[in-house]
């Protein structure tokens, strides 16, 4: 696997525009089970094939020198799945963080996780922590895996921490701002995603980064995750560059304030 970043000319040759790529991309990897079922295979085979997509996307994003790639690997709701499937998912995770250590270091990637990871199997957690520690001093793209993650649970955990700070007299309730909340989320210190990609045509965010994706651009593709490769990623990036990000404001021209004189909250 190559780890040399693309030059500006190489990025242009790929049909992308240097300087206009999203800096933080988050991906909801969906469709592993459907991919397997359509081929008459056990669902677990879809998860195995999905690891190949992870490798391809991580390498491409690192070569494009994105700031961060966040992958939704294991949600807090996934524990409802059959035990055999869960065990396989955890085994795949353990194998991935071990097998990819050399590549993570070669590509100068900073590896991290978000979620209630302390609830993971101890042997899995130990390998995850080893990879985090090994790559801690790297200064390239941050690869963040969302493990045992749920957006609502994250907000609950943040609210509890803030409530304890208020109770202990370390924080005045009147001083709580959006920044205060952000600083108590699992993603504290990370930028919000610019682009969220979801595979397999599903039109929902599935409890993923609910606070952080308030103004992210969304790209949904019918491609199932085991088939997602670099061309699909570039398609998402190309569409992203065509979007006008207004963050709740107005377009640069052509829109008028609402009749009551206020600006529509969604900028439309």
Secondary structure, 3 states (H helix, E strand, C coil): CCCCCCCHHHHHHCCCCCCCCCCEEEEECCCHHHHHHHCCCCHHHHHHHHHHHHHHHHHHHHHCCCCEEEEEEEECCHHHCCHHHHHHHHHHHHHHHHHCHHHHHHCCCEEEEECCHHHCCHHHHHHHHHHHHHCCCCCCCEEEEEEEECHHHHHHHHHHHHHHHHHCCCCCHHHCCHHHHHHCCCCCCCCCCCEEEECCCCCCCCCCCCCCCCCCEEEECCCCHHHCCHHHHHHHHHHHHHCCCCCCCCCCCCCCCCCCCCCCCCCC
